[in-house]
Every structure is written in C-alpha cells, then in structure tokens.
Amino acid sequence: MTHQPCVIGWAHSKFGKLDDCPDTESLIKATVPAALEDAGITAADIDGIFVGTFNGGFVPQAFEAGLVGMAVPELAHVPASKLENACATGSAALYSALDFVQSGRGRIALVVGVEKMTTIPPADAAALMLMGSYTPEEGHFTPGFAGVFGHIAQSYFQAYGDQSDALAMISAKNHHNAMKNPVAHMHKDFGFDFCNTVSDKNPLVAGPLRRSDCSLISDGAAVMVVCDAETAETMGKAVRFRARSHANDFMALSRRPAPYSFDGAARAWKGALEDAAITLDDLDLVETHDCFTIAEMLEYEAMGLAEPGQGHRVIRDGITQADGKLPVNLSGGLKARGHPLGATGVSMHIMAAMQLTETAGEMQKDGATLAGVFNMGGAAVANYTSILERVK
C-alpha cells in the first residue's frame, strides 16, 4: 500500500452554465495552469496527459486530447490520450494515469476531466446522454437517462414499496450540503417538503422521479496531478490511493436479475475495501454517484450500508447526513454540485482529497483521514471505487 500512486495537486472550475468558457478548450485553459501551480510543478515535469470527456455531440470539436496543447502550449509535445466511459469518463482517465505512473512509464501525469454541455438545448443533451444506455432496448426511454432511472426506480418501488420520501431526503441533504461548496452548480437549499412534493416547479420527470431527483446539465473542468509514490515524498502535499477497484456489469438492464441490480457497484466496493484492508466503519466520508437520487439509495446497498430493499433506512436514520456516522456527498454530489460528464469522476476525487488535506473550507469534516469515492458509467455498468488517504 505504501507504493500506491498519489495525488499532489488539483484545480476545479465552477460547475454550471459557464458562458465565459464557450468551449472545451477554454475550460482546459482555465484550469490546467492552476493545477500545475497547486502541485508546485511546471509543464516540463509532466510525462503524460490523460483527458476524460464524453462529448458525443455537445460541441463540434472532438480529438480533445489535442486541445490540452492548444490551451497550454508548453504541453503541446507531451503524449496525450482521450478516454471515454460514459459518466465514469473522469475516473477512466484518472485510473489510466495512475496505471501510467505505477507502471514506471512516467513519474508525473496530468488528468483533465472536462465537459461543455450547455451549448445545445436540454432535450438534445438528454438524447446524447441516452447513448450511454443499451440503446437497442433502452433507447426509447424519455426524457433521456431520466427515463432509464425512472424505470429503475419504478421497478424498485414495485419490489420494496414506494420510497419517494427517502429520495426527497437524499435530494434535500445534497442541496443543503452544496450551500457550503463554492464551485457547486446550484446553491439552493430546497428542503424536504419541496423535494417531496410534486408541483409546477418540481414536476414528475420520469416514473416516480421528480425534477429534484435528477442531477443537472453542467459545464465544468476538474484537473488532477498524480505521481508515483517516490516522487510524492518530495512534494508539498500528497493523497494516496490506498486501493482502487474497477468492475463492470451487463449494459442491458434486461440481463440483470432486476433493473435495480447494482452488482457491478457492489463488486467494485468489495474489491476496494478488501484491497485497502478496511471496512466501511473505517471511512470518514464518501463521495458517491448520485446522478439520480435512486442511484444514491441503491449505492447505499451496494457499498454495504444496508441490505437489498433497505437503503431508505440509511437516510431515514441520518447515517449519511453531514453529522452522521458516514457523511455522503458533503460536496453536494452530482445532484447539486453538477454533473459535467467528463469532469465528474475527477471532481469527486478532488472533493475527497480536499477533505483529507483539510482544505475543504466550510465543507470540511474534522479529522478526516480515509475517504471513499464511487463513480459509475451508465446505470452501474462501469463502476470505480477508490479509497484515499492523506500522506502529507
């Protein structure tokens, strides 16, 4: 474990509708230099660049790996690659960078998670995101991925009872937490009553999911600098990947025991906890993938906080509140922090690293030493779980 790669610096844009950054290149330009400065290095120290972006038609410019050198000319000759894995695109880029430095191919790598999503109408964005489902069977769901997760929620409620109020508790929790996060997309503390009530301002979107159960369409960039363990010893700060696990599941929901089966997520959590030689009781906080509130509740079960069908008890008992036994999404989560697809996985790791280095400001949990991060692509198809700990 002592030779695991480390994070030594980062930068994070505001998430939201960023009119001052009209394209992907401008988002990269606004964040990469700040990440290098935060790590205390220069462009000349970077051995490899790993860019995570989904795109798929949000913007006309593809081949985003080449944009880093355009945005920061000093990096133009550094080997750069783009990765895509739906909503887990950021983690795919990050894990590739970690493999790069751990294998000895390079000492220091730059990870850029970025997405510009607000250049097209929301309905068109929803249609693009639906490509991350198994379209032969799920491409008819509307509107977009909300339809997929509405189907998941409806199936879960049929099996275990209507838990709409528990989903509203999750939404209210994450919006409340985001009030303390300066880079969050939305700063509105809606409260439980609003989130639990169908209204003109909070209509049903798909199945039992209301607008307050759905994450936001956002622009944003999140950048990390990672390095091998030996190099990290010479740096000003370091957060170690004590363990990390990547597990997949059937893309088609019809191939699973039930639409709400998150077996891949459970496998990723089990692998990471075993490799780290810890239990959930050892974690101080978790950043998890709440693209929809039903996803966070299912992830409670996948990580082992509750038995199948009992995830609602976790939020009802206050376990995942900011002052609970295991705070989840102190940053506001995807629900309120925002969900620029390619940036999300990197952002989640930054939020955890900030907690461990006691630089999380008003979000800070006192004495945090171990953090879990869970990022997934699609409906728990590509699943990434990281266990992070502070080194220095």
Summary of the structure (lengths in Angstrom):
residues: 392
radius of gyration: 19.3
end to end distance: 15.1
largest distance: 57.1
contacts: 1536
relative contact order: 0.19
helix: 42%
strand: 18%
